[in-house]
Amino acid sequence: MAKHVFPLYLEGASVTVASGAINPNSTSTVFVNPGSADVSYTVADGEILGQVLYIQNLASTNDANIAFTTAKDAGYNLVSLDNRAESCTYIWTSEGWAALSGVGATFVS
């Protein structure tokens, strides 16, 4: 079996989103800041296979509930980041967003 190494380039500066839509095609790092209440976010489809998206909650007490428009696995189409520094990482595949990791994240189907 051959081993393959590929270069990984994460485009764009990080952005902070207070509510609503997350555009994964303009950045690879998103900080969500729910502010004074729990907030729902929606992640649009990716554009490039292998595109990586990292999302982290900046709020210490409010939930960031993140829905993916197209998820590879229905068990990972909704993720809740309930506390500061909780995060998740997804990759765009031909079947949709696939979860790579979650730190303190709650995945809801």
N, C-alpha and C positions, 0 to 999 in steps of 0.2 A: 504494500500500500504506500503510495507516494504521499508525502507531507507537503502541504501548501502554506505559504506565508503570503499574506496580503497586506498592503498598506491601509491604514485606517486614518481618514482625515475627517475631523468633525468641523463642519462649517458653521460660521456665524457666531456672533457674540451671544452670551446668555441673555435671556429676557425674563422679566417678572410680569406675571399675569394675575390680575386681581379677580377676574371672573370671566366666564364665557368660553370662547373658542381658543384652542391652542393650535397654532399653525406650525406643524413640525417641519415644514418646507423652508422656513426662514431661519431656523436655528436648531441646534442639537441639544441644547441645555435650556430647560425651562424651570423657573422657580415660581411656584404658585403661592399666593399670599391671600388666604381667605378673609383676612381682616377681622371684623367683629362678629361674623356668623359663619356657619358651614356654607360652602359654595360648591356648585356643580360645574364641571368643565367638560368640554368635548374635544377630543383629538381627531383632526381630519386625517384622511388617508395620506400615506407617504407618496413620494414620487420616484424614488430610486431604491431598487432592491439592495438590501444591506444597510439602509439608512438606520442610524441609531438615535434614539430619543431618550434623554435622561430627564426625569421630573422629580423635584424635591419640594417639600412643604416648608415654608418659612414661618408659619404661624404656630404658636405654642399650644393653643387650645382649640382651634377650629379645624374642622375636617375639610379636606380637599377631596371631593368625590369625582373621579376622572373616568369618563366613558370614552371608549375607542369606537369610532364609526365603523371600522372593519377590523375585527380581531380574528386571528388564526384559530384560536380556541375559545369557545363560548365561556369557559371557566375563568378567562382572564380579560374579558371585555369591560369589566368595571373594577377599578381599584380605589381603595379609600386610604388616604394618607391622613392619619388622625392627629399627629403631633409634629412638632418641629424636627426637622432633619430626616423624617421618614421619606423614602424615595423609591422609585421604580425605574427600571431600564427596559425598553422595548426595542425590537428590531423590525423593520418593514420587510415582509416576505411577499412572495407571489400570492399568498393566501390571506394576507392582512398583517396586522401588528401581532408579534409574538413576544411574550414576556421572557426576558433574560434573567432578571433578578428583582428582588424587592427587599428593602431594608425597613422592617417594621410595617410594611404595607399589608393591607388586608385585601385579598383578591375575592371578588364576589361574582358568582355566575348568575 
